[in-house]
Amino acid sequence: MERTRPAGRQKSKRKLQKTFCEFFAGIGLVREALQDSGWKCVYANDIDPKKEQMYEAHFDKCEHFHREDVWKKDAIIERIHGAPFLATASFPCIDLSLAGNGRGFKGNHSSTFFGFMEVIESLKARRPKVVMLENVMGFITSHDGKDFTAAAMALAEQGYWVDSFVLDARYFVPQSRPRVFVVGIHKSLQPKIAVRRFDESWVDDQWGAVVRRSEALRPPRLVRLMESIDLPTGWAAPRFPSPTVQRPKLTTIIDVDDKQEWWDEAAVKKHSLAHAVVSK
């Protein structure tokens, strides 16, 4: 016999409010990527006045842009209205990259990640359902993986299931720029994804099966690191396909007309000198 739902108990279809906050916004590249698919940026944060100028020059003057130190959490919380669904953080890579002399999260720049996490914690019931971090490949290797572990633990302690993958820009543009992404999915979403807890049986390891089929996104080094970290929540692995190459040719995206704003002679000399010093 076919079952029907009783009157008044039909499953409600709540429309996803595609709102997000962009921390360490820079010139708004995350907003640029998301807005065409219906996402609305309700808060953008950066400390650099030059980045603010470029952001507003591109998107027009925005009331939601907030130039403020990410550690000033009370001032930031006052500017975030409602409960944004997503928060992104492309926190500074200086201390995680080769240029940072291996300082990692002990450095003043990359450690601002924890200022971001203090904001997330302070939002309490309004904290976003999804958090996305992005940084350089050094994020995985910094201090033998301890910095990555600290970031994953910080998300898990706020109730997020955690996933991580590597995505290289070479799939989309004629340039290789691999970046590490860490995604936190809040447990309140009850996502239907392959998950892994350390206290569960290894007999039916659906999480392991998913990550092994996605080596292009989750290289062995990253998987080994994740397997070594026992999170309070656990690891999640959404089943999404590996990217396919769809990059345009350089000739289709480079500007070659006479309307370009070229560097003046002083700027050319400045950057030429810097290149000469680095090359030695």
PyMOL commands that set and color helices and strands:
alter all, ss='L'
color gray80, all
select helices_A, chain A and resi 29-37+49-59+73-79+94-96+98-100+104-106+110-122+124-126+138-156+169-171+187-189+206-212+220-227+250-252+265-279
alter helices_A, ss='H'
color red, helices_A
select strands_A, chain A and resi 19-23+40-46+65-67+86-89+130-135+160-168+178-186+194-196+235-237
alter strands_A, ss='S'
color yellow, strands_A
deselect
rebuild
show_as cartoon
